[in-house]
Amino acid sequence: MTKYKKPTTAQIHRAIADMVIKAMETSGANWVRSWSTPTGHMPTSMSSGKPYRGINTLILGVTRAANNYGSHHWGTYRQWSKMGAQVREGAKATGVILYKPLTVKDRESGEDKTIKMVKSFPVFNADQVDGYTAPAIADDINHAELKQPHTLADGLAARAGCDLKFVDPDRAFYSPAEDFINMPRATQFEDAEAYAATLLHELTHWTGHADRLDRKFATKTGTKDYAREELVAELGAAMMCGSLGISPMPRDDHAKYLSVWIKRLVEEPKIIFSSSADANKAAEWIYDAAEITQLEIAA
C-alpha cells in the first residue's frame, strides 16, 4: 500500500480545487453529472454507515467518476481490515476532510476562542479491496409518497413552501425580489429528469432568500459573486438529484459560467469548500421544510 502523507490545509484546498477544475475542463457543462450519483446511493462511510456530506460528497464523487469505481462505499485501511477485507497493494488513498473545533488563545485579548481545524485522512473505495461484498442499502426517502403529476422535484418544492409559477415559458429563474421560481412546463424539456434537475437548481437559489438561509445574491451576471451562487445552485441540485435518484442534468446555459468558476477556483481554492457547505445547507433546509426524513449523514 502506498503510504499516505498528510497534506497541509493549503494543500488540501489546492488539491480539491484542482480536482474540480479538471472535472470542469474534461466534462464541460456536464461536469456535475460526471461526479454526482444518479442511483440515490451517495458516497458512504464504512465506519459509520452514513453518507458523507458537503465537500466530501464532491471529493469522493469526483474520485469515483475519474476511476470508474462501481461502489459508493469508502473506508480507512483499518476499517477494511476489521471487516476482514484487504486493501490491494499499491492502491491510492483518497483524502476526506474532517473539521474539528480547536480551542486557542487569542493573541490580542488572551481569551480562549474556538477555531475550525481542517484535517484530512485516507479512505479507499470498495473497488480497491479484496474480500468485501456490499450490503443492500435501504432508501429512507419514500418516493411513492413524493410523486406528483410532474416530478419528485415538484412535490419537494410544494412541500417546502416554494411559490412555483409558469408565467414565462422561455426561462427558468428565481426572482429574489418577488420570491418565486418561474419554470417552463415539464413538457418543454427533453425529459422529466432534465426538468427536475433544473427546478432543483432554482430551488437551491430560493433557499438563499433573507427569510431562509440569507445568502447574499449578486445581481450582475458575469461577476465572481454571481458565478459563485450559480456554483452553489449547481452543487445543491446535484446533491438533491443524488439523494432523490434523479439523474443530474446541468442546465445548457451554464457553460458560460465555467470560465468564471475556473478562474475563481484558481485564485481562491477555498471557494469550493464554502460553496459545497452552502449547497449542503440548502439541501438540508429544503428537506427539513418539506418534512422529509433523510438518511442520517456523516461528517
Secondary structure per residue as TSV (DSSP state, phi and psi in degrees):
chain	resnum	aa	ss	phi	psi
A	1	M	-	360.0	135.4
A	2	T	-	-69.4	129.4
A	3	K	-	-65.8	134.9
A	4	Y	-	-91.1	121.6
A	5	K	-	-99.1	121.3
A	6	K	-	-65.9	124.5
A	7	P	-	-83.1	162.5
A	8	T	-	-77.2	167.6
A	9	T	H	-58.4	-44.3
A	10	A	H	-62.5	-38.7
A	11	Q	H	-66.8	-36.9
A	12	I	H	-61.7	-49.6
A	13	H	H	-59.9	-45.8
A	14	R	H	-65.5	-43.3
A	15	A	H	-63.3	-41.2
A	16	I	H	-72.6	-40.2
A	17	A	H	-59.9	-43.2
A	18	D	H	-63.2	-36.7
A	19	M	H	-62.7	-44.5
A	20	V	H	-68.4	-42.1
A	21	I	H	-58.5	-43.5
A	22	K	H	-62.5	-41.1
A	23	A	H	-63.1	-40.2
A	24	M	H	-64.8	-44.7
A	25	E	H	-68.6	-32.4
A	26	T	H	-78.9	-43.2
A	27	S	H	-104.1	-4.8
A	28	G	G	60.3	-137.1
A	29	A	G	-66.1	-14.6
A	30	N	G	-94.4	17.4
A	31	W	H	-62.3	-35.7
A	32	V	H	-63.9	-41.9
A	33	R	H	-64.1	-29.1
A	34	S	H	-69.2	-26.3
A	35	W	H	-110.3	-23.2
A	36	S	S	-71.4	157.0
A	37	T	-	-102.6	106.0
A	38	P	T	-77.1	-8.5
A	39	T	T	-87.3	-4.4
A	40	G	S	88.9	-1.1
A	41	H	-	-101.2	101.5
A	42	M	-	-81.0	159.7
A	43	P	-	-53.1	127.8
A	44	T	E	-122.3	136.1
A	45	S	E	-80.3	127.8
A	46	M	T	-71.6	-27.9
A	47	S	T	-73.0	-34.0
A	48	S	T	-109.6	-20.2
A	49	G	-	76.6	10.4
A	50	K	S	-110.1	149.4
A	51	P	B	-64.8	146.0
A	52	Y	-	-70.8	165.8
A	53	R	-	-132.6	166.8
A	54	G	T	56.4	-132.6
A	55	I	H	-62.3	-29.7
A	56	N	H	-68.4	-30.4
A	57	T	H	-60.8	-42.7
A	58	L	H	-69.0	-47.5
A	59	I	H	-56.1	-51.1
A	60	L	H	-74.2	-30.9
A	61	G	H	-66.4	-45.2
A	62	V	H	-64.3	-42.9
A	63	T	H	-63.5	-41.9
A	64	R	H	-62.9	-43.1
A	65	A	H	-65.4	-42.3
A	66	A	H	-65.6	-31.2
A	67	N	H	-105.1	1.7
A	68	N	T	57.3	38.3
A	69	Y	-	-70.4	138.0
A	70	G	-	-87.5	-17.0
A	71	S	-	-101.8	152.2
A	72	H	-	-107.2	10.3
A	73	H	E	-93.1	135.5
A	74	W	E	-134.1	142.0
A	75	G	E	-152.6	160.3
A	76	T	-	-74.6	167.0
A	77	Y	H	-56.9	-44.2
A	78	R	H	-64.7	-40.7
A	79	Q	H	-63.5	-43.2
A	80	W	H	-63.1	-39.1
A	81	S	H	-63.3	-40.9
A	82	K	H	-60.5	-29.4
A	83	M	T	-88.4	2.6
A	84	G	T	83.8	13.2
A	85	A	-	-103.7	161.5
A	86	Q	E	-127.7	123.4
A	87	V	E	-68.2	132.0
A	88	R	-	-67.4	147.1
A	89	E	T	-58.2	131.2
A	90	G	T	85.0	-0.8
A	91	A	-	-64.1	136.7
A	92	K	-	-92.8	126.0
A	93	A	-	-76.1	155.6
A	94	T	E	-113.1	131.0
A	95	G	E	-85.3	123.5
A	96	V	E	-103.9	159.7
A	97	I	E	-106.3	135.6
A	98	L	E	-125.5	126.8
A	99	Y	E	-98.2	125.5
A	100	K	E	-123.4	136.3
A	101	P	E	-70.1	137.8
A	102	L	E	-132.2	128.5
A	103	T	E	-91.5	124.3
A	104	V	E	-131.9	164.8
A	105	K	E	-86.6	131.0
A	106	D	-	-70.1	129.5
A	107	R	T	-62.9	-35.1
A	108	E	T	-85.5	-48.8
A	109	S	T	-89.3	-22.0
A	110	G	-	78.4	0.0
A	111	E	-	-86.3	156.2
A	112	D	E	-71.3	140.9
A	113	K	E	-141.0	154.5
A	114	T	E	-104.7	129.0
A	115	I	E	-122.0	163.4
A	116	K	E	-93.3	124.4
A	117	M	E	-99.4	127.7
A	118	V	E	-92.0	123.9
A	119	K	E	-125.2	150.2
A	120	S	E	-122.9	138.9
A	121	F	E	-137.3	152.9
A	122	P	E	-86.4	139.3
A	123	V	E	-131.8	159.5
A	124	F	E	-126.1	142.8
A	125	N	E	-74.7	153.8
A	126	A	G	-59.5	-25.9
A	127	D	G	-70.5	-10.0
A	128	Q	G	-98.4	4.3
A	129	V	E	-124.2	160.3
A	130	D	E	-112.0	147.5
A	131	G	S	88.1	26.9
A	132	Y	-	-134.0	134.8
A	133	T	-	-119.4	123.3
A	134	A	-	-67.9	134.8
A	135	P	-	-79.1	161.3
A	136	A	-	-71.7	139.7
A	137	I	-	-113.6	126.2
A	138	A	-	-77.0	148.0
A	139	D	-	-102.6	111.7
A	140	D	-	-78.4	-7.9
A	141	I	S	-86.8	124.1
A	142	N	-	-83.3	94.6
A	143	H	H	-64.8	-37.0
A	144	A	H	-62.2	-38.7
A	145	E	H	-67.1	-31.8
A	146	L	H	-82.5	-19.1
A	147	K	-	-62.8	131.0
A	148	Q	-	-122.2	177.5
A	149	P	S	-56.5	-27.9
A	150	H	S	-103.2	-79.0
A	151	T	-	-143.6	171.7
A	152	L	H	-59.1	-35.4
A	153	A	H	-64.1	-36.6
A	154	D	H	-61.6	-44.5
A	155	G	H	-63.8	-40.2
A	156	L	H	-64.2	-45.6
A	157	A	H	-61.6	-43.3
A	158	A	H	-64.4	-44.4
A	159	R	H	-70.1	-27.9
A	160	A	H	-80.1	-11.9
A	161	G	T	94.3	18.0
A	162	C	-	-76.3	140.8
A	163	D	-	-87.9	99.9
A	164	L	E	-102.8	123.5
A	165	K	E	-120.5	162.4
A	166	F	-	-131.5	50.1
A	167	V	-	-88.4	-27.4
A	168	D	-	-117.4	108.6
A	169	P	T	-74.8	-6.2
A	170	D	T	-102.9	-9.8
A	171	R	-	-138.3	145.1
A	172	A	-	-108.5	123.1
A	173	F	E	-159.3	160.0
A	174	Y	E	-111.6	132.4
A	175	S	E	-102.2	104.4
A	176	P	T	-62.2	-36.9
A	177	A	T	-65.0	-42.7
A	178	E	T	-97.1	-9.7
A	179	D	T	56.2	55.0
A	180	F	E	-145.1	160.8
A	181	I	E	-108.2	133.5
A	182	N	E	-107.0	136.4
A	183	M	-	-134.0	143.1
A	184	P	-	-64.4	163.9
A	185	R	-	-68.0	151.6
A	186	A	G	-58.1	-31.9
A	187	T	G	-69.0	-13.0
A	188	Q	G	-82.7	-12.1
A	189	F	S	-92.7	163.7
A	190	E	S	-59.7	-39.2
A	191	D	S	-157.6	173.6
A	192	A	H	-64.1	-32.5
A	193	E	H	-68.0	-38.2
A	194	A	H	-63.8	-41.2
A	195	Y	H	-63.0	-47.6
A	196	A	H	-63.1	-42.6
A	197	A	H	-63.8	-38.2
A	198	T	H	-67.3	-41.7
A	199	L	H	-63.6	-39.9
A	200	L	H	-65.8	-33.0
A	201	H	H	-61.1	-49.5
A	202	E	H	-67.8	-33.4
A	203	L	H	-66.1	-34.0
A	204	T	H	-64.1	-44.6
A	205	H	H	-55.1	-43.1
A	206	W	H	-58.1	-32.2
A	207	T	T	-69.1	-15.6
A	208	G	T	-78.3	-4.6
A	209	H	S	-58.7	152.4
A	210	A	T	-58.3	-29.0
A	211	D	T	-82.1	-4.3
A	212	R	T	-118.7	-100.6
A	213	L	T	-96.1	-7.2
A	214	D	-	54.8	52.2
A	215	R	-	-82.4	147.4
A	216	K	-	-82.8	120.2
A	217	F	-	-89.2	135.1
A	218	A	-	-96.2	131.2
A	219	T	-	-93.5	-14.8
A	220	K	S	-93.7	118.4
A	221	T	T	-66.3	149.7
A	222	G	T	87.9	-9.0
A	223	T	S	-83.8	164.8
A	224	K	H	-63.9	-43.5
A	225	D	H	-65.8	-36.8
A	226	Y	H	-64.2	-44.0
A	227	A	H	-65.4	-35.5
A	228	R	H	-63.7	-43.0
A	229	E	H	-63.9	-35.8
A	230	E	H	-64.5	-38.4
A	231	L	H	-65.1	-41.9
A	232	V	H	-59.0	-45.8
A	233	A	H	-65.2	-38.4
A	234	E	H	-65.7	-43.4
A	235	L	H	-67.4	-42.2
A	236	G	H	-62.0	-42.7
A	237	A	H	-62.6	-41.9
A	238	A	H	-65.7	-39.9
A	239	M	H	-62.3	-44.1
A	240	M	H	-71.0	-35.9
A	241	C	H	-58.3	-43.0
A	242	G	H	-63.2	-45.0
A	243	S	H	-74.5	-24.2
A	244	L	H	-95.3	-4.4
A	245	G	T	76.7	27.5
A	246	I	-	-102.7	132.0
A	247	S	-	-67.6	122.6
A	248	P	-	-68.1	130.5
A	249	M	-	-127.1	92.5
A	250	P	-	-57.6	143.8
A	251	R	-	-66.4	144.2
A	252	D	G	-60.4	-32.5
A	253	D	G	-80.9	2.8
A	254	H	G	-84.1	-9.7
A	255	A	G	-58.6	-34.9
A	256	K	G	-68.6	-18.7
A	257	Y	G	-87.4	-13.2
A	258	L	H	-57.4	-44.8
A	259	S	H	-64.0	-35.6
A	260	V	H	-70.2	-42.4
A	261	W	H	-59.0	-49.4
A	262	I	H	-61.3	-43.4
A	263	K	H	-60.7	-42.8
A	264	R	H	-69.0	-37.7
A	265	L	H	-67.8	-34.3
A	266	V	H	-65.6	-44.2
A	267	E	H	-76.3	-37.3
A	268	E	-	-135.0	81.1
A	269	P	T	-60.5	-22.7
A	270	K	T	-70.6	-12.1
A	271	I	H	-62.9	-28.5
A	272	I	H	-68.8	-29.4
A	273	F	H	-69.0	-49.4
A	274	S	H	-66.9	-35.9
A	275	S	H	-66.0	-42.9
A	276	S	H	-65.1	-39.5
A	277	A	H	-64.0	-43.5
A	278	D	H	-65.2	-38.4
A	279	A	H	-64.7	-41.2
A	280	N	H	-65.3	-42.2
A	281	K	H	-61.0	-40.1
A	282	A	H	-63.2	-47.1
A	283	A	H	-61.4	-44.3
A	284	E	H	-64.5	-39.5
A	285	W	H	-61.9	-44.2
A	286	I	H	-62.9	-46.1
A	287	Y	H	-63.6	-40.2
A	288	D	H	-64.3	-44.6
A	289	A	H	-64.0	-34.9
A	290	A	T	-82.6	-3.6
A	291	E	T	57.8	46.1
A	292	I	-	-99.6	131.4
A	293	T	-	-82.7	112.0
A	294	Q	-	-86.9	165.8
A	295	L	-	-62.7	146.2
A	296	E	-	-59.4	143.4
A	297	I	-	-116.6	144.4
A	298	A	-	-88.3	160.8
A	299	A	-	-71.2	360.0
